[in-house]
Amino acid sequence: MGKVAREVVEKAGVNVNELVAKLVRAAAAEFTTYYYYTILRVNAIGFEGEGLKEIIEDARIEDRNHFEALTPRIYELGGSLPRDIKDFAKEAACPDAYLPKDPRNIGEMLKVLVEAERCAIRVYTDICQMTAGKDPRTHDLALAILHEEVEHEAWFSEFLGEGPSGHFRRGAPGESPYTSRFLVVPKG
Amino acid sequence: MATGDRCEPSGCVMREATSSRGRWVRVARVEDVPPGAVRSVWAEGRRLALVNVDGRFYALEAICPHRGGPLDQGEIWRGTLECPWHRHRYDLASGANVYPGNVYPDDLPGLQAELRPARTFPVKVQNGIVYVGGEPAER
């Protein structure tokens, strides 16, 4: 933990304990989403599912990247991940993205995916608003993740036919164009 | 405001001198809860989230039935109240879990316990004052 790193954020008027709690919940949501998206991905089969599979895979890997990028910041600010993963999972900032009862119902699967991404957008918007002008390092990180979550929502939303495509696809699976610079071991 | 009442940016506390079952309790002035706002108020010893959506008021118990998050610090999202901790969303009138209730499968045992409804309370507005019923609304 960096003492000054935390001190300057406190001095800027941020409730650091509350911020750390938000970051831990966000990291938990990324971790659990990575798990649940793995199940959704393997079940995305058939005429509609195969097209969706690649998008789920991009979002799945990028969510794991988000977990990796958030964790160092939690510890820098004096926080920690729960020792028990069950406690961690329960604290997730967003509900779990369960496989629908009928796994062949791609419409239901898309509903789960879109809701999960919309939840993530609200989580990171909240962290951005809390840290704007006060904690540039956390703000920069949360904003980078927010960029990717917004794109994930667009992918799934477009798959549902909710609007024209923004062509936000990735060159390589899960390349995290905004968040990769925060990763301990940069991609590529 | 009556003596002893107080209203801060985080919410208003306006207690009646006495209370009894079913009594209407003054909780806020209308102007203290502008449209789109969520305020923390107290009635009959309960902390409530008082919500104004387009001039219509709703009151829900402030403790999220999911994991105890502060609903009175939540936000209105598409006509629902969202808990800031785990983003569960509740219907303002019925308290029903809207999200993730809309996507959780019904064949996994144990998930229904995660979707308990929030308790709602009747609300009335009279002469610029918002009153909340002391007992939860019947479902």
Interface residues (C-beta under 8 A of the other chain):
Chain A: R25 K90 E91 A92 A93 C94 P95 D96 A97 Y98 L99 P100 K101 E108 K111 V112 E115 C119 R122 V123 D126
Chain B: R67 W77 E82 P84 W85 H86 R87 H88 Y99 P100 N102 V103 Y104 P105 D106 D107 L108 L111 E114
